[in-house]
Structures are given as C-alpha cells and as structure tokens.
Amino acid sequence: MEDAPSVLLEGRVAIVTGASRGIGRSIALELAGRGAAVVVNYNQSGHAAEQVVTEIQSAGGQAFSVQADVSDFNQAQRLIKTAIDKFDHLDILVNNAGITRDTLLLMMSEADWDIVQDTNLKSTFNCSKAALRHMVRQRYGRIIIITSVSGQAGNAGQVNYSASKAGQIGLTKALAREVAARNVTVNAIAAGYIDTEIWAKVPDDLQQTALSMIPLGRKGKPEEIAYAVAFLASDQAAYITGQVLGVDGGMVMM
C-alpha cells in the first residue's frame, strides 16, 4: 500500500486576515510551512505582523505583510489586489479577523454591536467578494472562514459576537452553493475555547466553567485550528464545501 500523500500547498498563494497574532499567526505559519506563499494581513499590530513574516522567511518560505482594516470595503479590495499584484494569483483566503466586545444586551451600546458586526462579518463579505472575482476566473479557490461555537450554540454576554459568527456560518453555506460550479470551495471552522490572548483575559472561575463543558477537558491550541485550515485549503479537501468543521474538543456536537 502506498503512503498517504502529505497535505502540501506548494505553488499556492494564501491571504490570512488578522494574522499578526493568535489563531491567525498559527494559520499563516502552518500554510507557509506547507509551501504556500502567505500574505500576512494586520490592522494595527504591524510589528507583530513583521515578526510572522520574518519567521516564515527564516524558514525558507515566502511572505509579506499588508496593513488593511478589512472591515472597510475599499481597504479589503486593496488587500486582495496587492496580493495578486505580488504573486500573480490567489488560491486561498482565510477570513480570520475578529474581535469581541462582550457585555449583556441590556448594557450593550450600538457602537459595541456595530464594530463586532463590521470586523467579524462584514470583513468576511468584503474580502470574499474581492477574492472571488479572481478565483472564479481561474476556476480554483479555497475560502475558509474562522467562526466560533458561539455562532452555533450562542453565549450569554456575547449577543453581538454570537450573531456575527452565526452570520458567517450562513454566509459559508450560501456562498458555497453560489461558487461550487467554478471549483471554489467555501468552508468554516467553528473554533472552541482556544488558548489565545482573548482566553487569558477571561476570569479563572469562568475558565473553569467553560472547561467543564468540553468533553476532552482542555482548551485548544491555535495550531490545532491551523491544521484544520491547512487540510481544507488542500486538494485533498476538494470534495468538501459548505461545511462547518468544529474544532472544539467536542463542546458542540451537531
């Protein structure tokens, strides 16, 4: 029996939004490690983004960073155009940019609602629309959306975040149907509680409550999200589209 092929991405070009730290950073490093040229998008953390680029280049990979607030339609378009101008094509888009503004709905401001929708959901629309113009023409593409268990099950104190993440799931399924005939797949990863800076800010008692809800009994690692992204970005996942892959330790089983 022949060995199963490795998940390789040589010759592919990827954009990862919000890639300067946390899950986005791990995704960028993983895709680059598998041979993809990576555009490291950031909004404000320019130094951190350059560190990601340096790490990729030091390992022999190709990468460069692009500042863009992807919640802004024109800046998102500029990000996509810059990547294509640099590498001549674009194969993989990972919509990872996201924020939280947690509070109960009765205390939530309109600004807290709007900025979460714009950063999490509108940015997914902005970048996907811009990338698809190229992917449809080349008849190949992988769009991967980093959503959350909060979008599947809801989470008290996160009405804005849960709504934005549920919206990403709906977008994933609808868009997958629109572009499947052009050999473009669209999938989402529903991340559970992952060990990032956001998790570190959660009070200890709430962390313990969350951990008690996870069958595997631990928080996830950013790298575990990145492995799933690499698979969905590969040719081995060519027959998978419109799906939501839970990487959550069994927290939400649907």
N, C-alpha and C positions, 0 to 999 in steps of 0.2 A: 504494500500500500504506500502511495506517495505521501510525503508530508503535506499537511495543510498549508496553503500559502499564507505568508505573513500579511498583515494589514499594512500595505505600503501606499504612500501618496506621492511618489516621485513624479515630478513634472506638473503637479497640481499647484494652483495658487489659491491661497485662503486669506480671507479677512476675518479677524476676530474683533468684535466691538467690546469695549470695556476690558481691554486685555492687559492693562498695566499691573493688575494685582488679582489675588484671589483665584476664583474659578477661571476667569479669562486668561490670566497668566499661565495657568497649568495647561489650558487648552492650546494656547499659542506654542508653548514648548513641546507639547506632545505632537502636534501636527508637524512642526518643524523637524522633530526627531524622526518622523516617519517619511521625511523627504519633501514636504510641501514648502514652498516659499510663503512666508507669512507677513501680512500687513497687520501691525500691532496698533490698533486704534485706542486712543485715550481722549479724555476731555480736559482734565486738569492736572493729572499726575504725569507730567512729562518726564521727570527724572526716573520714575519707576518704569515707565514705558521704555526708555532708553536702556535700562538695565536688562529688560527682557530681550531687547534686540541684541545687546552685547552678548548675552548668554547664548542666544541662538547662533550668532555669527562665530563665537568662540568654538562652538561645537561643529563648525563647518557648514552651517545652514545659511539660508537667505532670509533676511527680514529687514524691514524698516518701519518706522513709526509714523503715524499721521494723526495730528490733532484734529478732532471734529466733534462737535456736540451733535450726536446723531438724532437727538430729539428734534433738531431743526432740519427741515426737508432739504434745503439747499446745501447745508453742510454734509448731510448724508450723501447727497449726489456727488459732491466734491470728493468725498472719501472713495467712493466706488470708481470714479473717473481717474483719480490719482493712482489707484492700484492697477487699473487696466493700462494706463499710460506707461507705468513702470514695467509691468510684466507681460503686456500684450493680451492677456486673457485673465479670466476669473472663473474658478471652478467651485469654490466652497465659500459660503457665507455663514458665519456663526453669530447669530444675534444674541449676545450675552449681556450687553449693557443694561444695568438695572440699579434701582435704589429703593429704599424703604423710607417711609415717614409714618411710623406706627403710632396710632392712638385710637381710642374708641370713636365711633362715628359721631356721637354727640359732641365730641370735642374737636373733631377734625375740621380744619379750615378748608376753604375752597382751594387755596394755594397748595395745601398738602395733597389734596386729591389730584389736582391738575398736573403737578410736577411728576408724580408717580405714573400717571397715565402716559404722559409725554415721553418720559425717559424709558419706561418699560415697554409699552405697547405701541405708541406712535413711532418710536425709533425702529421697531420691527417692521412696520409698514414702510417707513422711509427707505431703509436700507434694502429690503426685499424688492421693492418696486424698482429701485435703481439697478440692482444687480440682475434682475430678471431680464431686462432689456438685452443684456449681453448673453446671459445663459440660454435664453430662448433661441437666439440667433445661432449659437454654437451647438445647440441641441445637446447640452450637457450641463448639469449643475446639481449641487447639493446645498440646500438651505437647512440649517439646524438651529432651532430656537431653544434657548435655555429658559424653561418655565419653572414651575415650582409645585410642590404638593399643596401649597396654599391655594393654587388655582383649581385644584381638584376637590379638596375637602373643605376649603375655607379655613380661616384662622381669626379668632377674635382679636380685635385690635389692629387688624390688617385689612379692613374693607377695601381700601384703595389698592393695596398690593395684590390681594386675592383677586379683585376684579381685573386688574391688568394682566395677571398671569392666566386667568381663565380666558380672557380675550385672546391671549397668544395661542392657547390651545385651539380655540375656534378658528383663528386665522390659519393655523397649521393645517387643519383638516380641509378647510375650504380652498386654500391655495394649492394644496396637493392635488386636488381634483382639477384645478384650472390648468396646471402645467405638466401633468403626467405625460401627456402625449408628446411633449418636447423633451422627454428624457431628463426632466428635472424633478428630483425628489425633495419633499419637504417633510421634516420630522421634528419632533420636540423631545426634549429630555426634561422630565419633571424631577428636579433636584429636591432631595430631602434636607435634613439638617446637616450642613457641610461645615467643616472646620475652617472658617474664614474669619476675617476681622469683624464681620457682622455678628457671627456667633459669639465671639469673645465679649461683645458688649451686652449680651443677654445675662441677666442676673442668675446666680448659681441655682437658686431654687427653681426657676423656670427652665433652666437647662436640664435639671434632673427630671422634671415633669415630662419634658419632651423626650428624653432618652427612654423613659418608661413606656412610651408609646411605640418604640421602634423594636420590632421582633429581634433584629440582630443585636440590639442592645448597645449600639455605639453610634457616634456621629460619623459621617462620611468624610472622605478625603477629597480635596479638589482634583487630585489625579484620577480618582475613580469616575468623576464626571468626564474628564478629558479622554479616558479610554473609550467611553461610550461614544463621545463625539467622533473620535478617530474611526471607529467602526462605521457609524452612519455616514461618514464622509467618504468611505471607501467604495470600491467597485463591488466588494463582497456584499454590500447592502443595497445593491441596485434594485432589488425587488421589494424593498420596504419603503413605503411612503404613506403619509397621513397618520403616522403612529405617534403615540406618546409613550416613551420609554421611562419608566420610573427607576431612578437611581436613588433609593431612599431607605434601604435596609428593611424593606417590607412594610413601611409605615402606611402606605395607601395601596391596597390591593383591589384592582378593578378588573 
